[in-house]
Amino acid sequence: MNGYLSSDGKVSLCLIIFKRNEWLYVKLMSTVIDSLRLPNKAAMKRLNKLEMRHTILFLLFLLFIIALPIEINLLLDDSYKESDIPQNIYIIQVLLFYPFLMLFLGIAGISVLAGLGVGISKLTHRQLKFQFLWKMCAFALTKPIIVFALANILIGTHWIVNTIVFILLFYTILRMIFHYPKRIKTHN
């Protein structure tokens, strides 16, 4: 504990929390870096080795990056006063229901993208499983979400930004699919 003592002899709570969760921060940073490197094949292999719970936690982290600025804007917006919704109900909707809706839509969207990926992999004669593509689609969201969050802060939402984000995501998924070789047909 001597390393955690400050000049006045008190234990630094921040240092204790960081030391106890140091592996979590290192794992999160390596996951972010590997996600930014996608569609690199080595990054895909490292990300595929992660457990599904780490993938879900990473997805929650990404959704938090999107939801935080939007929720702040919603809470600072006074347009709800024009409707019949009381302020406390509006705050509960923004803080509780909106994040759960984003989580549901995020998981549903990733599932649709993974399903499209399975279809594309079948059309191109590659043998990729839905579970693998679901996990890779979740990690492939990193770059598009960062672009979307920055664009949302700088210029607001616009259809051009949404189109660029979708193209970036779809391009990454296609590149990941085409990294894997075609199936070899065996003749009996």
N, C-alpha and C positions, 0 to 999 in steps of 0.2 A: 504494500500500500504506500510505501515511501514515494514512489514515482507519481502518485496521485495527489500528494499533499501540496497545497498552495503555500505562498509565503507566510500566510497567517496560520498555517497548520490545519486548515480545513481541506477535506477531500473534494476534489473537483468532480462534480456529478457528470459533467459533459465527458470528461476523460474516461470515467468508468463505463458510461453508456457506449462510447465509441469502442473501447477495448473489448467489451462483451460482444458487440455486434460487428467487429471489424471484418470477419469473414463474410458477413452479409453485404457490407459495402463493397468489398473486393469482388464478390460474386456478381453483384449488381453492375459494377463498372465493367467487368469483363464481358458480361452479357450485353450491355449497351454497345460496347466496342465491336463485339462480334456481330450484333444486329446491324450496326452501321456498315460493316464490311460485306453484308449480304449483297449479291449472290455468290460470294467467294465460297468455294467448296470446302475448304478447311474450316471456315466459320460455320458452315452448315453442319459439319460433322460434330463440332464442339457443342453447338446449340441443340442438336438432336440428342446428345447424351444427357442433357438436363432433364430432371424429373418434370412431370406435368404440373406439379404444384408450383415449381419455380416459373414455369411458363405462365400460369394463371396470375401469379404475383407480379410478374413483369408486365402482363397485359393490364392489370389494375394500375400499375405505375404509369403506363402510357395513357390510359384513360384519365387518370388524375391530371396529367399534363394538359390534356384537352379541356377537361371539365372545369378546372380552376379558373381560368380567365373568363369562360362563359358564365360560370356561376357568379363571379364577382360582378360582371356586367348586369346579370339578371337581378342581383340583390340591390345594386345601385340604381337600377331603372325604376322610375316612378309610374310607369304606364299601368301597373296593376291597380292603382288608385282609381282609374277610370272605370274599372269593372266592379262587380259586387263582392269580390274576394277580400276577406279580411286580411290584414297584414300578416298576422301570425300564421294563418293557413298558407299564404303565399310563400313565406319563409320556409315552412315545413316542406312544401312542394319542391322548392328549389334545392334545399339541403338534403332531403331524403329521397324523394321520388325521382328526381332528375338523374342523380348518379346511378341508381338502379336501372333506370331506363337506358342510360348510356351503356352500362355493362351488358344488359340483355341485347341491345342492338349491336354492340361490338362482337359478342360471341356469335350472334346470328349471322352477322356480316362475314366474320372469319369462316364460319361453317359453309356459307354460300361460296366464298372464294375457294375454299379447299375442295368443295364439290366440283366447281369449274376446273380447278387444277387436276382433279382426278379424270375428268372428261378429256381435258387437253392431253394428259399423259397417256390415256388410252388411244386417242386419235394419233398420237405421235409414236405409239408402240413402246412406251416406257412403263416400267412396272413400279409405280409409286403408290403407297398406301394413303388413305384418307388421314389417318392419325399423323403421319409424317408431314403431309401437306398442311394440316391444320396448325401444327406447331410452327412450321416455317412461315405460314401466313401471319401468325401472331407476331413473330419476330420481325417479319418484313414490314410491319406497320411502323417501325421506328422512324425511318427517314420521312415517310409521308406525314406522320403525326407531328414531327418537329417542324416540317415545312408549313403544315396547316396552322400550328400554334403560333409560329412567328408571323405568318401572313395575317392571322386573325388579330394579333396585337398591333401590327403595323398598318394594315390597310382594311381590316375587317373581312367579313365573309363575302365572297364573290364567286360566281360560277366558274370563272377562269381558274381561280385557286383550287376549287374542288376538282376540276378537270385535270389539272396538273398533278394533284395529289393522287387521283385514281390512276392516271397513266404511269406515274412513278411506281406505284404499288403493283400494278399489273405487269409492268416491265420486269420488276424484280422477281415476281413469281414465275414468269415465263423463263427468265434466265436460270432460275433454280431448277425448273423442270428439265430444261435442255442440258443442264450439267450432267445429268444421268444418262448412261448409254441406252440405246434401244434394246428391247428384249430380243434374245436369240431364240428363234423358233427351232424346236427340236422335232425331227421327223422320226416316227416310229417305224 
